[in-house]
């Protein structure tokens, strides 16, 4: 038990509680402790019955069934892996900046959810974070099923194609890519390459709520290839290495 506690406490703050909330709400719905209908995003109930918690619970809840359980575990793996990598690399020491990016992505997913009648937001939210990491690490080689290896920049599209072929889905992945691309553009491309304002700079009250833990040389520095460290825990859901990064030419 102490080993699990140590592992849990070693996860960066926002990744830790995003993952914990996802597991908690999904298992509550799975075992019927509360009716899952209270967790999903519902336009009518939100605006007419003032059930204002639904955009939050729709982020954390995922319907676990015999047909969706494996997909849920893969989503949890991607959440844990890529959110942690972002939080401990480009956003290291800047919790307010990472929180503000997550908040922006979540608001985009909620708006899309209302417009497109998407009732749970885990898929697009996780893909949006994965997309940002992949754009910041374009040339890192990642591994997927059957030993296939390719640059990280293609991983979101491989996931989209994979779900399109296997389950006839792909819409949630496409929405996540759209949100992630908008977030990446406003965070990095627009202020750096086009000289525009940094729209996703967190306001002062969020900075006070989540103060920087160390000085870093400015937010929104030019994206560079970043090699994942070996110290990132990878053992939560077994030994598969979907999306594990390697440097070019790595074995």
Secondary structure, DSSP 8 states (H G I E B T S, - for coil): -HHHHHHHHHS-HHHHHHHHHHHHHHHHHHTTSS-GGGTS--HHHHHHS--TTHHHHHHH-----TTTHHHHHHHHHHIIIIIHHHHTTTTTT-HHHHHHHHHHHHHHHHHHHHHHT----HHHHHHHHHHHHHHHTTTSEEE-GGG-EEEGGGHHHHHHHHHHHHHS--HHHHHHHHHHHHHHIIIIIHHHHS----TT---HHHHHHT--SS--S-TT---------TTS---TT-S--BTEEE-TT--
